[in-house]
Amino acid sequence: MITLSCEIQGGNTELEYEWRTANSYIQSNQSKLIIVSASPFGFEYYECRGRSKSTQHHLTEWSVPLNLTISHDKARPVLTVSPSWLSPGASVTLNCEVEHPSAGWSFYWYKAVPDLSEKSSSYELLPDGSGTAQDSYIIHGQTHTAGYVCRAGRGDPEYHTDHSQPEFVWSADVHSAASLTVSPDRVQHFTSDSVSLTCEGNFTEWRVRKFSEKGFVSHCCDCQKLSGSSYKIHSLQEGVTVYWCESGSGEFSNAVNITVRGVFKVL
């Protein structure tokens, strides 16, 4: 639903209004025009002018056309998490940013659960995470690596945005359900090295995810599966990358920060 307002300087109660589009006049004499259903073609322009209630004489010219473009793609909020690396038991704050934040949005908060069969994630609503008035949500006592998403809604009936992109909170704390180990286990690696990752836990299916310095979360396409739950990275890229495992039952392992430096040749 969209509301257009026609404002005329020096206007008084003896004024009424006319509205038109490129193709037709609109049956309304009010200063505000409510558009319930936008043009299916996605683009329209609107004009208004004032006239006398008593004489019906036009008192103004048509306004400058207002070009209204309708996108049929849903908006997508941006989720941020703080901190992204945590100490076990610390609180985590989620913030869901939408366009026009003063427009009466309600917010919905979800945990991302790995779904290996779909190569994606499903979403579970967090406790008291349905339709909050605040654009932030605090998780107390966070201990393990986890992914979160949000979405927003407004209006009656309620219009919902798409879900945000998942954002992750990483914990280096190893727990019994799932863990990730790196071999060789050292502070720094070089681009000429190969590194082995092992996902451990009572699960038959795993996938390895990574987060690069460029800010992208992706599957570890350069991870060659060796056997069972072991993987080898042959082509290490220079920089800092976070790796973690996700199990077929939705568990996250601890996260591991791998720092890679280039090989310096001595001439």
C-alpha atoms as an extended CHARMM CRD file, in Angstrom:
* protein
*
       267  EXT
         1         1  MET       CA              0.0000000000        0.0000000000        0.0000000000  PROA      1               0.0000000000
         2         2  ILE       CA              1.3860000000        3.4110000000       -1.0430000000  PROA      2               0.0000000000
         3         3  THR       CA              0.0810000000        6.8570000000       -0.0340000000  PROA      3               0.0000000000
         4         4  LEU       CA              0.5970000000        9.9180000000       -2.2600000000  PROA      4               0.0000000000
         5         5  SER       CA             -0.0630000000       13.4460000000       -0.9300000000  PROA      5               0.0000000000
         6         6  CYS       CA             -0.9630000000       16.5140000000       -2.9960000000  PROA      6               0.0000000000
         7         7  GLU       CA              0.1440000000       19.7140000000       -1.2580000000  PROA      7               0.0000000000
         8         8  ILE       CA             -0.9370000000       23.1250000000       -2.6030000000  PROA      8               0.0000000000
         9         9  GLN       CA              0.5750000000       26.2950000000       -1.1740000000  PROA      9               0.0000000000
        10        10  GLY       CA             -2.1070000000       28.5930000000        0.1740000000  PROA      10              0.0000000000
        11        11  GLY       CA             -4.7020000000       25.8310000000       -0.1000000000  PROA      11              0.0000000000
        12        12  ASN       CA             -7.8770000000       26.0690000000        1.9960000000  PROA      12              0.0000000000
        13        13  THR       CA            -10.9320000000       24.0180000000        2.8630000000  PROA      13              0.0000000000
        14        14  GLU       CA            -12.6710000000       25.1360000000       -0.3530000000  PROA      14              0.0000000000
        15        15  LEU       CA            -10.2240000000       23.0970000000       -2.3760000000  PROA      15              0.0000000000
        16        16  GLU       CA            -10.6690000000       19.6050000000       -3.6890000000  PROA      16              0.0000000000
        17        17  TYR       CA             -8.2880000000       17.5620000000       -5.7730000000  PROA      17              0.0000000000
        18        18  GLU       CA             -8.0170000000       15.7430000000       -9.0740000000  PROA      18              0.0000000000
        19        19  TRP       CA             -5.6740000000       12.8640000000       -9.8170000000  PROA      19              0.0000000000
        20        20  ARG       CA             -4.6200000000       11.2300000000      -13.0620000000  PROA      20              0.0000000000
        21        21  THR       CA             -2.1320000000        8.7600000000      -14.4670000000  PROA      21              0.0000000000
        22        22  ALA       CA             -0.7890000000        8.4560000000      -17.9960000000  PROA      22              0.0000000000
        23        23  ASN       CA             -3.8620000000        6.5020000000      -19.0550000000  PROA      23              0.0000000000
        24        24  SER       CA             -6.8060000000        7.5910000000      -16.9510000000  PROA      24              0.0000000000
        25        25  TYR       CA             -8.3430000000        9.9050000000      -14.3780000000  PROA      25              0.0000000000
        26        26  ILE       CA             -8.6560000000        8.5840000000      -10.8360000000  PROA      26              0.0000000000
        27        27  GLN       CA            -11.9470000000        8.7950000000       -8.9540000000  PROA      27              0.0000000000
        28        28  SER       CA            -10.7300000000       10.6850000000       -5.8970000000  PROA      28              0.0000000000
        29        29  ASN       CA            -11.0710000000       14.3010000000       -4.7710000000  PROA      29              0.0000000000
        30        30  GLN       CA             -9.0060000000       13.9630000000       -1.5950000000  PROA      30              0.0000000000
        31        31  SER       CA             -5.5600000000       15.4030000000       -0.9380000000  PROA      31              0.0000000000
        32        32  LYS       CA             -4.2000000000       11.9150000000       -0.2610000000  PROA      32              0.0000000000
        33        33  LEU       CA             -4.3330000000        9.0530000000       -2.7370000000  PROA      33              0.0000000000
        34        34  ILE       CA             -3.9410000000        5.5120000000       -1.4250000000  PROA      34              0.0000000000
        35        35  ILE       CA             -2.6670000000        2.9850000000       -3.9530000000  PROA      35              0.0000000000
        36        36  VAL       CA             -3.6170000000       -0.4950000000       -2.8090000000  PROA      36              0.0000000000
        37        37  SER       CA             -2.5290000000       -2.4040000000       -5.9050000000  PROA      37              0.0000000000
        38        38  ALA       CA              0.3300000000       -1.0840000000       -8.0110000000  PROA      38              0.0000000000
        39        39  SER       CA              0.5120000000       -1.3200000000      -11.7780000000  PROA      39              0.0000000000
        40        40  PRO       CA              1.3890000000       -4.8330000000      -12.9420000000  PROA      40              0.0000000000
        41        41  PHE       CA              3.7330000000       -3.2530000000      -15.4740000000  PROA      41              0.0000000000
        42        42  GLY       CA              5.8890000000       -1.9580000000      -12.6500000000  PROA      42              0.0000000000
        43        43  PHE       CA              5.9400000000        1.7260000000      -13.7100000000  PROA      43              0.0000000000
        44        44  GLU       CA              3.4000000000        4.5570000000      -13.5740000000  PROA      44              0.0000000000
        45        45  TYR       CA              3.3260000000        8.3020000000      -13.1330000000  PROA      45              0.0000000000
        46        46  TYR       CA              0.8090000000       10.3420000000      -11.1270000000  PROA      46              0.0000000000
        47        47  GLU       CA             -0.2590000000       13.9980000000      -11.2570000000  PROA      47              0.0000000000
        48        48  CYS       CA             -2.6040000000       16.0780000000       -9.1290000000  PROA      48              0.0000000000
        49        49  ARG       CA             -4.1540000000       19.5700000000       -9.2410000000  PROA      49              0.0000000000
        50        50  GLY       CA             -6.5800000000       21.6500000000       -7.2100000000  PROA      50              0.0000000000
        51        51  ARG       CA            -10.0360000000       22.9510000000       -8.0700000000  PROA      51              0.0000000000
        52        52  SER       CA            -12.7710000000       24.9220000000       -6.3420000000  PROA      52              0.0000000000
        53        53  LYS       CA            -15.4240000000       22.8640000000       -4.5900000000  PROA      53              0.0000000000
        54        54  SER       CA            -18.1390000000       25.3920000000       -5.4050000000  PROA      54              0.0000000000
        55        55  THR       CA            -17.3620000000       26.3100000000       -9.0210000000  PROA      55              0.0000000000
        56        56  GLN       CA            -15.2800000000       23.2830000000      -10.0710000000  PROA      56              0.0000000000
        57        57  HSD       CA            -12.8630000000       25.7100000000      -11.7240000000  PROA      57              0.0000000000
        58        58  HSD       CA             -9.2840000000       24.5410000000      -11.8530000000  PROA      58              0.0000000000
        59        59  LEU       CA             -7.1870000000       26.6920000000       -9.5420000000  PROA      59              0.0000000000
        60        60  THR       CA             -3.7810000000       25.1650000000      -10.2900000000  PROA      60              0.0000000000
        61        61  GLU       CA             -1.9240000000       23.5180000000      -13.1270000000  PROA      61              0.0000000000
        62        62  TRP       CA             -1.1730000000       19.8210000000      -13.0230000000  PROA      62              0.0000000000
        63        63  SER       CA              1.6820000000       19.0460000000      -10.6770000000  PROA      63              0.0000000000
        64        64  VAL       CA              5.0600000000       17.8250000000      -11.8110000000  PROA      64              0.0000000000
        65        65  PRO       CA              4.5720000000       14.1070000000      -12.5910000000  PROA      65              0.0000000000
        66        66  LEU       CA              5.6310000000       11.7160000000       -9.8650000000  PROA      66              0.0000000000
        67        67  ASN       CA              7.2610000000        8.6700000000      -11.4130000000  PROA      67              0.0000000000
        68        68  LEU       CA              6.5060000000        5.5860000000       -9.3490000000  PROA      68              0.0000000000
        69        69  THR       CA              8.4960000000        2.4540000000      -10.0710000000  PROA      69              0.0000000000
        70        70  ILE       CA              7.3290000000       -0.7790000000       -8.4750000000  PROA      70              0.0000000000
        71        71  SER       CA              9.8140000000       -3.5690000000       -7.9250000000  PROA      71              0.0000000000
        72        72  HSD       CA              8.3110000000       -7.0260000000       -7.6250000000  PROA      72              0.0000000000
        73        73  ASP       CA             11.4630000000       -8.2850000000       -5.9010000000  PROA      73              0.0000000000
        74        74  LYS       CA             11.1390000000       -8.3990000000       -2.1350000000  PROA      74              0.0000000000
        75        75  ALA       CA             13.3650000000       -6.2140000000       -0.0230000000  PROA      75              0.0000000000
        76        76  ARG       CA             16.1120000000       -7.9630000000        1.9040000000  PROA      76              0.0000000000
        77        77  PRO       CA             17.3010000000       -6.7170000000        5.3050000000  PROA      77              0.0000000000
        78        78  VAL       CA             20.9450000000       -6.7350000000        6.3510000000  PROA      78              0.0000000000
        79        79  LEU       CA             21.8430000000       -8.6620000000        9.4970000000  PROA      79              0.0000000000
        80        80  THR       CA             24.9100000000       -7.8700000000       11.5850000000  PROA      80              0.0000000000
        81        81  VAL       CA             26.1890000000       -9.7950000000       14.6050000000  PROA      81              0.0000000000
        82        82  SER       CA             28.3840000000       -8.5910000000       17.4440000000  PROA      82              0.0000000000
        83        83  PRO       CA             30.7660000000      -10.0070000000       18.4230000000  PROA      83              0.0000000000
        84        84  SER       CA             31.4980000000      -12.3420000000       15.5140000000  PROA      84              0.0000000000
        85        85  TRP       CA             34.0860000000      -14.2320000000       17.5960000000  PROA      85              0.0000000000
        86        86  LEU       CA             32.9450000000      -14.9540000000       21.1050000000  PROA      86              0.0000000000
        87        87  SER       CA             34.0570000000      -16.2970000000       24.4140000000  PROA      87              0.0000000000
        88        88  PRO       CA             31.9170000000      -19.2490000000       25.5660000000  PROA      88              0.0000000000
        89        89  GLY       CA             28.8690000000      -18.0260000000       27.4490000000  PROA      89              0.0000000000
        90        90  ALA       CA             29.0470000000      -14.4590000000       26.1440000000  PROA      90              0.0000000000
        91        91  SER       CA             26.0000000000      -12.5890000000       24.8760000000  PROA      91              0.0000000000
        92        92  VAL       CA             25.5480000000      -11.9720000000       21.1590000000  PROA      92              0.0000000000
        93        93  THR       CA             23.6080000000       -9.0270000000       19.7010000000  PROA      93              0.0000000000
        94        94  LEU       CA             21.8410000000       -9.3360000000       16.3460000000  PROA      94              0.0000000000
        95        95  ASN       CA             20.8180000000       -6.1930000000       14.4300000000  PROA      95              0.0000000000
        96        96  CYS       CA             18.4090000000       -6.2840000000       11.4800000000  PROA      96              0.0000000000
        97        97  GLU       CA             18.6770000000       -3.2320000000        9.2140000000  PROA      97              0.0000000000
        98        98  VAL       CA             15.8470000000       -2.3770000000        6.8060000000  PROA      98              0.0000000000
        99        99  GLU       CA             15.1820000000        0.4940000000        4.4350000000  PROA      99              0.0000000000
       100       100  HSD       CA             12.9180000000        3.1680000000        5.9510000000  PROA      100             0.0000000000
       101       101  PRO       CA             13.3430000000        1.9200000000        9.5450000000  PROA      101             0.0000000000
       102       102  SER       CA             10.6770000000        4.3070000000       10.8720000000  PROA      102             0.0000000000
       103       103  ALA       CA              7.9220000000        2.6620000000        8.8190000000  PROA      103             0.0000000000
       104       104  GLY       CA              6.5420000000        0.4080000000       11.5540000000  PROA      104             0.0000000000
       105       105  TRP       CA              8.4470000000       -2.8120000000       10.9220000000  PROA      105             0.0000000000
       106       106  SER       CA              8.2230000000       -5.9300000000       13.0590000000  PROA      106             0.0000000000
       107       107  PHE       CA             11.2250000000       -8.2610000000       13.1560000000  PROA      107             0.0000000000
       108       108  TYR       CA             11.6220000000      -12.0270000000       13.0630000000  PROA      108             0.0000000000
       109       109  TRP       CA             14.7510000000      -13.8220000000       14.2640000000  PROA      109             0.0000000000
       110       110  TYR       CA             15.9290000000      -17.2810000000       13.2280000000  PROA      110             0.0000000000
       111       111  LYS       CA             18.7150000000      -19.7650000000       13.7490000000  PROA      111             0.0000000000
       112       112  ALA       CA             20.1560000000      -21.1960000000       10.5250000000  PROA      112             0.0000000000
       113       113  VAL       CA             20.1950000000      -25.0080000000       10.5990000000  PROA      113             0.0000000000
       114       114  PRO       CA             22.4030000000      -26.7430000000        8.0010000000  PROA      114             0.0000000000
       115       115  ASP       CA             20.4760000000      -28.8390000000        5.4850000000  PROA      115             0.0000000000
       116       116  LEU       CA             23.0330000000      -30.9190000000        3.6050000000  PROA      116             0.0000000000
       117       117  SER       CA             20.4360000000      -32.5550000000        1.3410000000  PROA      117             0.0000000000
       118       118  GLU       CA             19.4630000000      -29.1600000000       -0.0870000000  PROA      118             0.0000000000
       119       119  LYS       CA             22.9990000000      -27.7250000000        0.1420000000  PROA      119             0.0000000000
       120       120  SER       CA             21.5100000000      -24.8230000000        2.0750000000  PROA      120             0.0000000000
       121       121  SER       CA             20.0030000000      -24.0880000000        5.4950000000  PROA      121             0.0000000000
       122       122  SER       CA             16.5680000000      -24.1760000000        7.0570000000  PROA      122             0.0000000000
       123       123  TYR       CA             15.4690000000      -21.6000000000        9.6210000000  PROA      123             0.0000000000
       124       124  GLU       CA             14.2120000000      -22.1440000000       13.1590000000  PROA      124             0.0000000000
       125       125  LEU       CA             12.4760000000      -19.2770000000       14.9540000000  PROA      125             0.0000000000
       126       126  LEU       CA             14.3860000000      -18.1770000000       18.0370000000  PROA      126             0.0000000000
       127       127  PRO       CA             12.5870000000      -17.9760000000       21.4210000000  PROA      127             0.0000000000
       128       128  ASP       CA             10.3850000000      -14.8610000000       21.5490000000  PROA      128             0.0000000000
       129       129  GLY       CA             11.7440000000      -14.0130000000       18.1040000000  PROA      129             0.0000000000
       130       130  SER       CA              8.4210000000      -13.4990000000       16.3220000000  PROA      130             0.0000000000
       131       131  GLY       CA              7.3110000000       -9.9730000000       15.4600000000  PROA      131             0.0000000000
       132       132  THR       CA              9.4810000000       -7.9780000000       17.8510000000  PROA      132             0.0000000000
       133       133  ALA       CA              9.2090000000       -4.1970000000       17.7400000000  PROA      133             0.0000000000
       134       134  GLN       CA             12.9540000000       -3.7650000000       18.2560000000  PROA      134             0.0000000000
       135       135  ASP       CA             15.4030000000       -4.2030000000       15.3930000000  PROA      135             0.0000000000
       136       136  SER       CA             17.8850000000       -5.9200000000       17.7100000000  PROA      136             0.0000000000
       137       137  TYR       CA             17.8360000000       -9.2690000000       19.4960000000  PROA      137             0.0000000000
       138       138  ILE       CA             20.1810000000      -10.4630000000       22.2490000000  PROA      138             0.0000000000
       139       139  ILE       CA             21.1810000000      -14.1010000000       22.6770000000  PROA      139             0.0000000000
       140       140  HSD       CA             22.4550000000      -14.8830000000       26.1570000000  PROA      140             0.0000000000
       141       141  GLY       CA             24.8840000000      -17.6550000000       26.9820000000  PROA      141             0.0000000000
       142       142  GLN       CA             26.0460000000      -18.3870000000       23.4340000000  PROA      142             0.0000000000
       143       143  THR       CA             28.6450000000      -21.1810000000       23.5470000000  PROA      143             0.0000000000
       144       144  HSD       CA             29.0630000000      -22.6570000000       20.0690000000  PROA      144             0.0000000000
       145       145  THR       CA             29.4130000000      -21.5700000000       16.4610000000  PROA      145             0.0000000000
       146       146  ALA       CA             25.9950000000      -20.7150000000       14.9980000000  PROA      146             0.0000000000
       147       147  GLY       CA             24.3610000000      -18.9850000000       12.0490000000  PROA      147             0.0000000000
       148       148  TYR       CA             21.4650000000      -16.5200000000       12.2190000000  PROA      148             0.0000000000
       149       149  VAL       CA             19.0800000000      -14.7600000000        9.8300000000  PROA      149             0.0000000000
       150       150  CYS       CA             16.3390000000      -12.1580000000       10.2030000000  PROA      150             0.0000000000
       151       151  ARG       CA             13.4370000000      -10.7980000000        8.2160000000  PROA      151             0.0000000000
       152       152  ALA       CA             10.9440000000       -7.9830000000        8.7260000000  PROA      152             0.0000000000
       153       153  GLY       CA              7.2290000000       -7.4270000000        8.1900000000  PROA      153             0.0000000000
       154       154  ARG       CA              4.7310000000       -4.5670000000        8.2310000000  PROA      154             0.0000000000
       155       155  GLY       CA              1.1660000000       -3.7080000000        7.2530000000  PROA      155             0.0000000000
       156       156  ASP       CA             -2.1640000000       -5.5140000000        7.6040000000  PROA      156             0.0000000000
       157       157  PRO       CA             -2.1390000000       -8.0600000000        6.0950000000  PROA      157             0.0000000000
       158       158  GLU       CA              1.5400000000       -8.2260000000        6.8590000000  PROA      158             0.0000000000
       159       159  TYR       CA              4.0630000000       -7.9900000000        4.0340000000  PROA      159             0.0000000000
       160       160  HSD       CA              7.3200000000       -9.8290000000        4.7240000000  PROA      160             0.0000000000
       161       161  THR       CA             10.7570000000       -9.1330000000        3.3300000000  PROA      161             0.0000000000
       162       162  ASP       CA             13.0320000000      -11.9290000000        2.2010000000  PROA      162             0.0000000000
       163       163  HSD       CA             15.2860000000      -13.4750000000        4.8050000000  PROA      163             0.0000000000
       164       164  SER       CA             18.6170000000      -11.7680000000        5.2690000000  PROA      164             0.0000000000
       165       165  GLN       CA             21.8250000000      -13.4680000000        4.2650000000  PROA      165             0.0000000000
       166       166  PRO       CA             23.0340000000      -15.7200000000        7.1090000000  PROA      166             0.0000000000
       167       167  GLU       CA             25.5760000000      -14.2340000000        9.4750000000  PROA      167             0.0000000000
       168       168  PHE       CA             27.7290000000      -16.3840000000       11.7150000000  PROA      168             0.0000000000
       169       169  VAL       CA             29.0000000000      -16.2140000000       15.2580000000  PROA      169             0.0000000000
       170       170  TRP       CA             32.1630000000      -18.2730000000       15.6250000000  PROA      170             0.0000000000
       171       171  SER       CA             33.4880000000      -20.0100000000       18.6860000000  PROA      171             0.0000000000
       172       172  ALA       CA             36.8920000000      -21.6890000000       18.9150000000  PROA      172             0.0000000000
       173       173  ASP       CA             35.6010000000      -23.7600000000       21.8270000000  PROA      173             0.0000000000
       174       174  VAL       CA             35.5730000000      -27.4890000000       21.0150000000  PROA      174             0.0000000000
       175       175  HSD       CA             32.4770000000      -29.3540000000       22.2020000000  PROA      175             0.0000000000
       176       176  SER       CA             31.5090000000      -33.0160000000       22.2110000000  PROA      176             0.0000000000
       177       177  ALA       CA             28.8570000000      -32.9370000000       19.4760000000  PROA      177             0.0000000000
       178       178  ALA       CA             31.0790000000      -31.7260000000       16.6370000000  PROA      178             0.0000000000
       179       179  SER       CA             34.6470000000      -30.5150000000       16.3260000000  PROA      179             0.0000000000
       180       180  LEU       CA             37.1220000000      -29.4720000000       13.6440000000  PROA      180             0.0000000000
       181       181  THR       CA             40.8480000000      -30.1730000000       13.8250000000  PROA      181             0.0000000000
       182       182  VAL       CA             43.5960000000      -28.8780000000       11.5340000000  PROA      182             0.0000000000
       183       183  SER       CA             46.8240000000      -30.6150000000       10.5880000000  PROA      183             0.0000000000
       184       184  PRO       CA             49.4750000000      -29.3280000000       10.7950000000  PROA      184             0.0000000000
       185       185  ASP       CA             48.1910000000      -27.2890000000       13.7170000000  PROA      185             0.0000000000
       186       186  ARG       CA             50.2230000000      -24.0910000000       13.7020000000  PROA      186             0.0000000000
       187       187  VAL       CA             49.7240000000      -20.3510000000       13.8430000000  PROA      187             0.0000000000
       188       188  GLN       CA             50.7370000000      -19.6210000000       10.2590000000  PROA      188             0.0000000000
       189       189  HSD       CA             50.7460000000      -21.5180000000        6.9670000000  PROA      189             0.0000000000
       190       190  PHE       CA             52.1780000000      -20.7300000000        3.5410000000  PROA      190             0.0000000000
       191       191  THR       CA             50.5950000000      -20.8520000000        0.0980000000  PROA      191             0.0000000000
       192       192  SER       CA             52.8510000000      -23.7800000000       -0.8140000000  PROA      192             0.0000000000
       193       193  ASP       CA             51.5090000000      -25.8850000000        2.0840000000  PROA      193             0.0000000000
       194       194  SER       CA             48.6670000000      -28.3620000000        2.0750000000  PROA      194             0.0000000000
       195       195  VAL       CA             46.4080000000      -28.5290000000        5.1170000000  PROA      195             0.0000000000
       196       196  SER       CA             44.1440000000      -31.3360000000        6.3260000000  PROA      196             0.0000000000
       197       197  LEU       CA             40.8020000000      -30.6960000000        8.0270000000  PROA      197             0.0000000000
       198       198  THR       CA             38.9730000000      -33.3710000000       10.0120000000  PROA      198             0.0000000000
       199       199  CYS       CA             35.3580000000      -33.0660000000       11.1490000000  PROA      199             0.0000000000
       200       200  GLU       CA             34.7900000000      -35.1960000000       14.2410000000  PROA      200             0.0000000000
       201       201  GLY       CA             31.5530000000      -36.2910000000       15.8540000000  PROA      201             0.0000000000
       202       202  ASN       CA             28.9190000000      -39.0090000000       15.6880000000  PROA      202             0.0000000000
       203       203  PHE       CA             27.6060000000      -38.0050000000       12.2470000000  PROA      203             0.0000000000
       204       204  THR       CA             27.8290000000      -39.6210000000        8.8170000000  PROA      204             0.0000000000
       205       205  GLU       CA             27.4820000000      -36.4840000000        6.6950000000  PROA      205             0.0000000000
       206       206  TRP       CA             29.5520000000      -33.3130000000        6.8010000000  PROA      206             0.0000000000
       207       207  ARG       CA             30.3090000000      -30.2380000000        4.7930000000  PROA      207             0.0000000000
       208       208  VAL       CA             33.0430000000      -27.6730000000        5.2740000000  PROA      208             0.0000000000
       209       209  ARG       CA             32.2140000000      -23.9710000000        5.0450000000  PROA      209             0.0000000000
       210       210  LYS       CA             34.5490000000      -21.0150000000        4.9700000000  PROA      210             0.0000000000
       211       211  PHE       CA             34.4770000000      -17.2530000000        5.4500000000  PROA      211             0.0000000000
       212       212  SER       CA             37.0590000000      -15.1920000000        3.5800000000  PROA      212             0.0000000000
       213       213  GLU       CA             38.5410000000      -11.7720000000        4.3030000000  PROA      213             0.0000000000
       214       214  LYS       CA             36.3990000000      -10.4310000000        1.4630000000  PROA      214             0.0000000000
       215       215  GLY       CA             33.3170000000      -11.1130000000        3.5900000000  PROA      215             0.0000000000
       216       216  PHE       CA             31.8950000000      -14.1010000000        1.6980000000  PROA      216             0.0000000000
       217       217  VAL       CA             30.5710000000      -17.3330000000        3.2040000000  PROA      217             0.0000000000
       218       218  SER       CA             30.8600000000      -20.2770000000        0.8240000000  PROA      218             0.0000000000
       219       219  HSD       CA             31.2630000000      -24.0140000000        0.5660000000  PROA      219             0.0000000000
       220       220  CYS       CA             34.8850000000      -25.1030000000        0.6260000000  PROA      220             0.0000000000
       221       221  CYS       CA             35.1710000000      -25.9170000000       -3.0820000000  PROA      221             0.0000000000
       222       222  ASP       CA             38.9430000000      -26.3350000000       -2.8020000000  PROA      222             0.0000000000
       223       223  CYS       CA             38.5740000000      -28.9490000000       -0.0430000000  PROA      223             0.0000000000
       224       224  GLN       CA             39.2370000000      -32.4210000000       -1.4740000000  PROA      224             0.0000000000
       225       225  LYS       CA             37.4590000000      -35.1640000000        0.4690000000  PROA      225             0.0000000000
       226       226  LEU       CA             39.9100000000      -37.8900000000        1.4510000000  PROA      226             0.0000000000
       227       227  SER       CA             37.9300000000      -40.4500000000        3.4420000000  PROA      227             0.0000000000
       228       228  GLY       CA             35.1230000000      -40.3120000000        5.9530000000  PROA      228             0.0000000000
       229       229  SER       CA             35.1790000000      -36.8150000000        7.3640000000  PROA      229             0.0000000000
       230       230  SER       CA             38.6910000000      -35.7480000000        6.3700000000  PROA      230             0.0000000000
       231       231  TYR       CA             39.4740000000      -33.1080000000        3.7620000000  PROA      231             0.0000000000
       232       232  LYS       CA             42.6350000000      -31.6650000000        2.2510000000  PROA      232             0.0000000000
       233       233  ILE       CA             43.1470000000      -28.1170000000        1.0170000000  PROA      233             0.0000000000
       234       234  HSD       CA             45.7770000000      -28.1430000000       -1.7250000000  PROA      234             0.0000000000
       235       235  SER       CA             45.6390000000      -24.5270000000       -2.8830000000  PROA      235             0.0000000000
       236       236  LEU       CA             45.8010000000      -22.2020000000        0.0890000000  PROA      236             0.0000000000
       237       237  GLN       CA             45.0140000000      -18.5650000000       -0.6650000000  PROA      237             0.0000000000
       238       238  GLU       CA             46.9720000000      -15.8120000000        1.0340000000  PROA      238             0.0000000000
       239       239  GLY       CA             45.0220000000      -14.1380000000        3.8330000000  PROA      239             0.0000000000
       240       240  VAL       CA             42.9210000000      -15.1260000000        6.8370000000  PROA      240             0.0000000000
       241       241  THR       CA             40.0550000000      -17.5970000000        6.3700000000  PROA      241             0.0000000000
       242       242  VAL       CA             37.6530000000      -19.0680000000        8.9300000000  PROA      242             0.0000000000
       243       243  TYR       CA             36.7000000000      -22.7380000000        8.4750000000  PROA      243             0.0000000000
       244       244  TRP       CA             34.0690000000      -24.8100000000       10.2540000000  PROA      244             0.0000000000
       245       245  CYS       CA             32.1240000000      -28.0570000000        9.7680000000  PROA      245             0.0000000000
       246       246  GLU       CA             28.3640000000      -28.5350000000        9.5220000000  PROA      246             0.0000000000
       247       247  SER       CA             26.8170000000      -31.9460000000       10.1380000000  PROA      247             0.0000000000
       248       248  GLY       CA             23.8520000000      -33.6000000000        8.4670000000  PROA      248             0.0000000000
       249       249  SER       CA             21.8300000000      -33.2130000000       11.6580000000  PROA      249             0.0000000000
       250       250  GLY       CA             22.3990000000      -29.4710000000       11.8860000000  PROA      250             0.0000000000
       251       251  GLU       CA             25.3560000000      -29.2680000000       14.2680000000  PROA      251             0.0000000000
       252       252  PHE       CA             28.1320000000      -26.7040000000       13.8940000000  PROA      252             0.0000000000
       253       253  SER       CA             31.6990000000      -27.4740000000       14.9020000000  PROA      253             0.0000000000
       254       254  ASN       CA             34.1130000000      -25.0550000000       16.4680000000  PROA      254             0.0000000000
       255       255  ALA       CA             35.5910000000      -22.5430000000       14.0250000000  PROA      255             0.0000000000
       256       256  VAL       CA             39.2690000000      -22.4510000000       13.0590000000  PROA      256             0.0000000000
       257       257  ASN       CA             41.1280000000      -19.3690000000       11.8770000000  PROA      257             0.0000000000
       258       258  ILE       CA             43.7730000000      -20.2480000000        9.2550000000  PROA      258             0.0000000000
       259       259  THR       CA             46.3170000000      -17.5670000000        8.3710000000  PROA      259             0.0000000000
       260       260  VAL       CA             48.2190000000      -18.0380000000        5.1070000000  PROA      260             0.0000000000
       261       261  ARG       CA             51.2310000000      -16.0520000000        3.9370000000  PROA      261             0.0000000000
       262       262  GLY       CA             52.9550000000      -16.0040000000        0.5900000000  PROA      262             0.0000000000
       263       263  VAL       CA             56.2500000000      -17.7820000000        0.0090000000  PROA      263             0.0000000000
       264       264  PHE       CA             59.1960000000      -15.3760000000       -0.0630000000  PROA      264             0.0000000000
       265       265  LYS       CA             62.0800000000      -16.3820000000       -2.2920000000  PROA      265             0.0000000000
       266       266  VAL       CA             65.6100000000      -15.4750000000       -1.2770000000  PROA      266             0.0000000000
       267       267  LEU       CA             67.6370000000      -14.3890000000       -4.3280000000  PROA      267             0.0000000000
